[in-house]
Amino acid sequence: MASKGKKRRDARRQRKLRQEERAAAGEGVVVDATHEVSDEASPPEPVEQTQRPVRKKRKKKAGPRFRINGWFVGVPMAVGGVIVVAVLILTSGTSSVTAPQVEATPDPRVEGLPIVQTISVDAGGGAADAFFQPNNITGPAGEAFEIVVQNTGSLSHNLTIAGVDGEYDTSDDWTTDPLLMTAGEQGRVVVLIEEPGTYLFRCLIHPQVQTGQLTIQ
């Protein structure tokens, strides 16, 4: 019995030595539950790899991209506004009175009547020193006469006569045709006043400085 136990121990020792030699030589050793040694090692289980979906890059639209700065829009608009204001000042003066734009039509009060007298008047000067020359004129009572106004200045002018009521902007006013005379332009108004007396006239654009007096006799 002792010899059999010794042989078993020697066999286990030899198997252990062989295992250590194989481990040292790089050979795989697999020991099962009954401590039997197998020369072949089981291959490693394959590892599943999860592949991420590839995102497609967005294609950029071809062509240059422009970005408009608000400065490039605001400045031209501001400059244009200044130019418009300057033109209005140069052409119509700085008066607070705005002359209405009325189309020229024949005045039924004098239409077809013979003209018995013509009076010439110059209109000139600047916004602060506009004038009529002469600014005192005389016309016949009860007969049609004309006043021819020549604009000799650089601004627009007008001549409007207050009627019998002595008020401007009423139905009995007499005013030049065209209503506004630009620089170098000539205007004309035919007048018929029955009642003798003194009647005032003025420029609608420069009413404070450009005034005159008409005497009917």
Helices and strands as residue ranges (DSSP letters): H 2-24, E 30-31, E 37-38, H 70-92, E 118-124, E 131-133, E 136-139, E 145-151, E 160-161, E 174-175, E 186-191, E 197-202, E 211-216
